[in-house]
Amino acid sequence: MGRGKVVLERIKNMSNRQVTFSKRKNGLAKKALELSVLCDVEVALIIFSSHGKLHEFGSSSVRQTIQRYRRCRCTSQDKTTTEQESLYLELTKLKATCESLQHSQRRLLGQDLGSLNVKELQHLEKQIDEGLSKARQKKTEMMLEQMEELRKKEHDLEEKSKLLKAKLEELDEQVRSLGSGSATMGDNDNDNDIQVHPSQSNPNV
C-alpha cells in the first residue's frame, strides 16, 4: 500500500511535533549540504524552534553569508532607489515642459496676457509674425505644388486628346475610302446593264 498524503497543518501532539521537527530539520540540512556540494553554491540555513532555540547550517560561514546577503540587498535597494529618483526627476521635467508649452500656447491664442510687460508683448508679437510668415510660406509652397500637378494633368489630357483626334481622323479616312469604293463598284454594274448585244436588237430595224 502507498503512503498516505500528509496533511499540512500544525501537529497537536507535542511529542510527535518534536520528533517531526527533528527529522525534517535534519533532512533540510542534508538537502542544503547536497545543494552546496553538487552545484558549488553558498547556502545558509537558519531555523528557530518553537521554544526559540537556534539551529543553523552553512556551507561556509552563516555569518559571512548573512553579511553578503545584506550587502547585496542594500545594493539592490540603492539601485532601485536611484532608478526611482531618476524617473521622478524625468517626470518632473516633462511636467514642467508640458506646462510651459501649454502656457505659451494660451499666450499665442491671446490668453493670459495680463502679466506681460511691453517687452514681453513685443517678443510675443514677433513670434506670432514669424509663425504667420512660415505658415504663409508653407501655404505658398503647397499651392505651387498643386498648380504643378494640375499642369501635368492638363498636359497629359492634351496628349490624350491629340491621340483621340488622330484616331478619329484615321477612322474618317477609312470610312471615306470605303464609301468611294462602293460607289465605283455601283457605276461598273450600271454600265454592264446598259450594254446591248446584237442578238437582242430590234427586229424591225
C-alpha positions as CSV (number, residue, x, y, z in Angstrom):
1,M,0.0,0.0,0.0
2,G,1.1,3.5,-0.8
3,R,2.0,6.1,1.8
4,G,-0.9,8.3,2.7
5,K,-0.9,12.0,2.0
6,V,0.4,14.1,4.8
7,V,-2.0,16.9,5.8
8,L,0.0,20.2,6.2
9,E,-1.3,21.5,9.5
10,R,0.1,22.1,13.0
11,I,0.7,18.8,14.8
12,K,-1.2,19.0,18.0
13,N,0.7,16.3,19.9
14,M,3.8,17.9,21.4
15,S,6.0,14.7,21.3
16,N,5.0,13.9,17.7
17,R,5.7,17.5,16.8
18,Q,9.2,17.4,18.3
19,V,10.0,14.2,16.5
20,T,8.8,15.5,13.2
21,F,10.8,18.8,13.7
22,S,14.0,16.9,14.3
23,K,13.5,14.6,11.3
24,R,12.5,17.4,8.9
25,K,15.3,19.7,10.2
26,N,18.0,17.0,9.6
27,G,16.5,16.3,6.2
28,L,16.5,20.0,5.3
29,A,20.1,20.4,6.4
30,K,21.1,17.3,4.3
31,K,19.4,18.8,1.2
32,A,21.2,22.1,1.8
33,L,24.5,20.3,2.0
34,E,23.8,18.4,-1.2
35,L,22.9,21.6,-3.0
36,S,26.1,23.3,-1.9
37,V,28.3,20.4,-2.9
38,L,26.7,19.4,-6.2
39,C,26.1,22.9,-7.5
40,D,29.0,24.7,-5.8
41,V,26.8,27.3,-4.2
42,E,26.9,29.1,-0.9
43,V,24.0,28.1,1.3
44,A,23.0,29.3,4.8
45,L,20.1,27.7,6.7
46,I,18.6,29.4,9.9
47,I,15.9,27.8,12.0
48,F,14.3,28.9,15.2
49,S,12.3,26.2,17.1
50,S,9.0,26.9,18.8
51,H,11.0,27.3,22.0
52,G,13.3,29.9,20.5
53,K,16.3,27.6,20.1
54,L,18.6,28.5,17.2
55,H,19.6,25.8,14.6
56,E,21.8,26.8,11.7
57,F,23.7,25.3,8.9
58,G,26.2,26.9,6.5
59,S,28.2,25.6,3.6
60,S,31.0,28.0,4.7
61,S,30.0,30.5,7.4
62,V,26.5,31.5,8.2
63,R,27.6,34.9,9.4
64,Q,29.6,35.7,6.2
65,T,26.7,34.5,4.1
66,I,24.3,36.8,6.0
67,Q,26.7,39.8,5.6
68,R,27.0,39.0,1.9
69,Y,23.2,38.9,1.7
70,R,22.9,42.3,3.4
71,R,25.4,43.9,1.1
72,C,23.5,42.6,-2.0
73,R,20.2,43.6,-0.5
74,C,21.4,47.2,0.2
75,T,23.0,47.5,-3.3
76,S,19.8,46.3,-4.9
77,Q,17.7,48.7,-2.8
78,D,20.1,51.6,-3.6
79,K,19.9,50.8,-7.3
80,T,16.1,50.7,-7.1
81,T,16.1,54.0,-5.2
82,T,18.4,55.6,-7.8
83,E,16.2,54.5,-10.7
84,Q,13.1,55.7,-9.0
85,E,14.7,59.1,-8.3
86,S,15.9,59.3,-11.9
87,L,12.4,58.5,-13.2
88,Y,10.9,61.0,-10.8
89,L,13.2,63.8,-12.0
90,E,12.5,63.0,-15.6
91,L,8.8,63.0,-14.9
92,T,9.1,66.4,-13.2
93,K,11.0,67.8,-16.1
94,L,8.4,66.6,-18.6
95,K,5.5,68.0,-16.5
96,A,7.3,71.4,-16.3
97,T,7.9,71.3,-20.1
98,C,4.3,70.4,-20.7
99,E,3.0,73.3,-18.5
100,S,5.4,75.7,-20.2
101,L,4.2,74.7,-23.7
102,Q,0.5,75.0,-22.6
103,H,1.2,78.4,-21.2
104,S,2.9,79.6,-24.4
105,Q,0.1,78.2,-26.4
106,R,-2.5,80.2,-24.4
107,R,-0.5,83.4,-24.9
108,L,-0.2,82.7,-28.7
109,L,-4.0,82.4,-28.7
110,G,-4.3,85.8,-26.9
111,Q,-5.0,84.4,-23.4
112,D,-3.2,85.2,-20.1
113,L,-1.6,88.4,-21.4
114,G,-2.3,90.5,-18.3
115,S,1.0,89.6,-16.6
116,L,3.2,90.5,-19.6
117,N,5.1,93.8,-19.9
118,V,5.7,95.7,-23.1
119,K,9.0,94.0,-23.9
120,E,7.4,90.5,-23.5
121,L,4.4,91.6,-25.6
122,Q,6.8,92.7,-28.3
123,H,8.6,89.4,-28.2
124,L,5.2,87.6,-28.4
125,E,4.2,89.7,-31.3
126,K,7.5,88.9,-33.1
127,Q,6.9,85.2,-32.5
128,I,3.4,85.4,-34.0
129,D,4.7,87.3,-37.0
130,E,7.4,84.7,-37.6
131,G,4.8,81.9,-37.2
132,L,2.5,83.6,-39.7
133,S,5.3,84.2,-42.2
134,K,6.3,80.5,-42.0
135,A,2.6,79.4,-42.4
136,R,2.2,81.7,-45.5
137,Q,5.4,80.3,-47.0
138,K,4.3,76.8,-46.4
139,K,0.9,77.6,-47.9
140,T,2.5,79.1,-51.0
141,E,4.7,76.1,-51.5
142,M,1.7,73.7,-51.2
143,M,-0.2,75.8,-53.7
144,L,2.7,75.8,-56.2
145,E,3.0,72.1,-55.9
146,Q,-0.8,71.7,-56.5
147,M,-0.5,74.0,-59.6
148,E,2.4,72.0,-60.9
149,E,0.4,68.8,-60.5
150,L,-2.6,70.4,-62.3
151,R,-0.3,71.5,-65.2
152,K,1.0,67.9,-65.5
153,K,-2.6,66.6,-65.6
154,E,-3.5,69.2,-68.2
155,H,-0.6,68.2,-70.4
156,D,-1.5,64.5,-70.1
157,L,-5.1,65.3,-71.0
158,E,-3.9,67.3,-74.1
159,E,-1.8,64.4,-75.2
160,K,-4.7,62.0,-74.8
161,S,-6.9,64.4,-76.7
162,K,-4.4,64.6,-79.6
163,L,-4.2,60.8,-79.8
164,L,-8.0,60.5,-79.9
165,K,-8.3,63.2,-82.6
166,A,-5.7,61.3,-84.7
167,K,-7.6,58.1,-84.3
168,L,-10.9,59.8,-85.3
169,E,-9.3,61.3,-88.4
170,E,-7.9,57.9,-89.3
171,L,-11.3,56.3,-88.9
172,D,-12.9,59.1,-91.1
173,E,-10.4,58.4,-93.8
174,Q,-11.2,54.7,-93.7
175,V,-14.9,55.4,-93.9
176,R,-14.5,57.8,-96.9
177,S,-12.3,55.2,-98.7
178,L,-14.9,52.5,-98.2
179,G,-17.7,54.8,-99.4
180,S,-15.8,55.8,-102.6
181,G,-15.0,52.2,-103.3
182,S,-18.7,51.2,-103.1
183,A,-19.7,54.0,-105.5
184,T,-17.2,52.9,-108.1
185,M,-18.5,49.3,-108.0
186,G,-22.0,50.5,-108.4
187,D,-21.1,52.5,-111.6
188,N,-19.5,49.5,-113.1
189,D,-22.6,47.4,-112.5
190,N,-24.8,50.0,-114.3
191,D,-22.6,50.1,-117.3
192,N,-22.9,46.3,-117.7
193,D,-26.7,46.5,-117.5
194,I,-26.9,49.2,-120.3
195,Q,-24.9,47.2,-122.9
196,V,-27.0,45.7,-125.8
197,H,-25.9,42.6,-127.6
198,P,-26.5,42.2,-131.4
199,S,-28.7,39.2,-130.9
200,Q,-31.1,41.3,-128.8
201,S,-31.5,44.3,-131.3
202,N,-35.0,45.4,-132.6
203,P,-36.1,43.1,-135.5
204,N,-37.8,46.0,-137.2
205,V,-34.6,47.8,-138.0
